[in-house]
Amino acid sequence: MPLKIHIGPAGNCISARGGTIDSFKRLIELNLNAQEIEFVRGVWMTNSMAQRVGNAAKEMGIKLSIHAPYYINLCNPEKLRASEKRIMDSCERAYHLGARVVVFHPGYYGKLSESEALENVIDACKEMSKTLDKKRIRNVFLGLETTGKKSQFGTLDEIIEICEKVKHCTPVIDFAHIYARNGGKIDYKKIFDKVKVLRSKFLHAHFSSIEFTDKGEKRHIPVSNNEPDFRELAKEILKREVDITIICESPLLEKDASIMKNIFEDLGYKFD
């Protein structure tokens, strides 16, 4: 199978005139082929609406994913049930949308040790995995995102360990978050070497440039800032022939997604 790369924005295109389906039409005009549906402030879409939106995306060749609400903390027992419900509601919508990955930030360490937090998240993911099976929500993955603040659970090693131990889990590699968490350092080769242990047939990722402090992530900024360098990431992806979806989280959304697409084309990749 030939290498397949999907690129698109986190949320509706800024330049779209209407809602989500109008955003898909704008993506087609820009020759982009992915979009993450943002449920970050709540699961606002009904199942019937998700079905309509998903059918439109399929007809237009747009690959969909979901970002679950921000208000999730699987490390904290007091917030666990509400967090699991938000993720499961997102997974149900993903099933109707035809979206493969539901992205979420796993939580915060708080007063827990790293090992205690890890066990809590593993237990929660096992329960959610069982729920996916029970509800027959097929072809939807729990997408655990690498996080950008040092107070947040979600190093690359933590995410990989969970995905090794719990079915229906997949890593979401946020390259900007890794860069910020490491104080402005990133080794793309090392990241892909680590992820290889999962033997995934696809990868889901986020990218933007990012401002950070000694505590980690501060805010996402346009990719033209080259922190981190997207061209070097694109080279590594093409070298390894990794099937990947890259969601642009820059504040410029589809404009910067187009810049990322153009970099791949400059390096010889041809989008359909």
N, C-alpha and C positions, 0 to 999 in steps of 0.2 A: 504494500500500500504506500502511495506517495505521501510525503510530509504534508500535514494540513495545519495551517495557522489561522486562527480566528482572532480578530481584533475589533474592539468597540468600546463604548463609553459605559461608565457607571451611572446609569440613569438615562432619562430621555435627552436627546440631543438639544443643546441650547438653541440651535438654529431651527428646530422643528416648530411648525406653526400651531400644532395641536398637541394631542396626547401621545400615548405610547405607540400606537399604530402609525401615526404620522412620523414619529421618531424613526421607526423602521424604514419608512419611505425615504427619509433623509439619509439614513445609513446606506441605502442602495445607491443614492445619488453620489455618495462619497466613496463607493466601493469598499465599505466596511461591512463586516459580517457577524458581529456579535453585540449583545447588549446585556448588562446586568440590571435586572428589575430591582429597584430599591425599596425594601420594606423596612428601612432603618428606623423609622419612627412609628412603625406599626404595620400589621398585615392588612393592607387596605383593599386588596383585590378579592372578590368573591370567586368561587370555583367556576361559575358559569362565565364570568368575565375572563378568568384565566384561560379557559378553553378557547374563547374567541381570540384572545390575544395570541395564544400559542399557535392556533391555526394560521393566523396571519403571518407570524414569524416563520413558520414552516414553509408556507407558500413563497415567501421572499428569501428563504435561505439564511435567516438570521438565527444564530445559535444563542440560546437564552441561558442565563443563570439567575440566581436570586441572592441578594444580600439580606439576611435576616435582621431583625431589630437589634439596635445597639444595646438595649437593656437586657443583657444576658450575662449571667455569672454562674457557671457550672461548678465553681470552686466553693461557693457559699451555700450551705444547706438551706438557709432561710430563703434564698432566691431560686433554688433549684427547680421546683415544680413550675413556677411561672416561666422560667427560662426555657425549660424543656417544652412547654406548651407553645411558646413563641416559635421555637425551631420546628416543632411538629406541624404547626399551622402553615409555616413557610414551606415545609416539605409537601404538604397536601396541595398547596397552590402550584408548587413546582411540577408535581405529577400531571396536573391539568394543563400547565403551560408547555410541558415537554422539556422543561429545564432539567439539566442533569445534576447540577451542583447547587446546594444551599450553603452559602458562605456565612460564617459567624465567628465573632471573637469569643474564645472560650471563657474568659473571666479574668479575675485579679487574684494575686496571691494572698493579699490581706495579711493576716497574722499566721497563715499556714506556711510550712516549709515547702520547698519546691516539690519534694517527693509526696507530701500530703496532698498538695494541689493536683499533682499528676494523677494520683489514685482517685480523687474525687471526679476529675474530668473523665477518666477511663470508665468509671462506674456509670456516670451519666450517659456517656456515649453508648455503652452496652445496652442500657435501658431503652434509649432512643432507637438503636438498631433493631431491638426486639419489636418495638412499636411499628417500625417500618414494615417488618415482616408480617406482623399481626394484621395491619391495615392493608396489606398487599400493595404498598406504595413502591413500585418497582422502578429500577433505573434512576433512582434519586440518591445522591451521595451527600453525606454530612461533610461539609467543607470547612475544616478547621484552619483558620487563617493564622499565619505567623504575625505576631503583633509587634508594635513599634515602641511601646513604653516598657521600661525595665520593671515597672510595677505590675505589668500584665503577664498572665500566663500565656505562653505561646512562642517559645523559641522553636527554631527549626527541629532541633533534636526531640523536644517534647512532642511536637506534632507528629513527627515520623514514628515515634514509639507508639502513640495511640493508634495510628493508621496500621501499624503492624499487628496490633493486638485486637482491634475491633473491626468487624466487617461493616460495610457500607460507609466507611470513613475514607476521606481523601484529603491530602494536603492542599491548601491554597497558599501559594508562595507569593507573599507580598514583598517584592524586592526592595521597595522603598523602606518598608518597616525594618527589614533585616539590616539595611544600610544605616538607618538611624539608630537602631538598637546597638549596633557595633561601633558607634561613634564615627561614622563616615567611612567605613570600610566594608567592602563586599568582594567575595570571591565566587563568581558565577560557576566556575568549574567545580569548586568544592560543593556548592549547593546541589548541582545536578548529580554529582557522584554520590552524595548522601541519599537523595531521593530515589536513586536507581534501585536501592534495596527493596522498594515497594513493588517494583515491576509493573508500574501503572501503564496502561495503554494510552493515557492522556494526562495532561497536566492543566490545572487551572491556576491562573496567576493574576496579580494586580501590579500595575506600574504607574509611577509618577516620579517627579523629583520631590525632594522633601527637605524641610528645615527641621533641625533637631537641637536639643540641648544635651547636657550630660545625663539627663533622665530619659532621653530617647526622643521619640517623635514629637514634633511641635505642630506642623501643618504641611499639607501637600501643596506643591507649587508646580508651575509649568515645566514640562520635560526639557525645554530649552536651557534650563539651568545645568543640565548634565550631572546632577548629583542624585542618584548614580547615573552612569553613562549607559544609555539604552543601546547604542550601536554595539558595544561590547557584548551585551546580553544577546542581541540579535545574532551576532556572529556565533556565539556558543550554541544557541538553539539550532541554527542551520548546520553547524558542525555535527551535532548529535542527532539531528533529524528527529526532534521531539515534536509530537503532535501536541499543540498547546493553544489554549485560549488566553489572551491577555486583555484584561479590562483596564482601561485608562481611568485613573482616579485623579488626574490633574484637574484643577478648576476650569480648564479650557475644554475638557471632555472630548467631543468629536474632533476638534481642531488638532489637539495633541495626539489623539488616536490616529489621525491621518498622517501626522508627522512620523509616528512609529511605523505605520504601514509603508510610507515612502522609504524609510531606512531599510526595511526588508527588501523592497524592490530594488534599491540601489545596490544591495548585496546579491541580487540575482534571483530572488524568490518571486514567483508569479502568482498573484491572487486570481481566483476564478472570475 
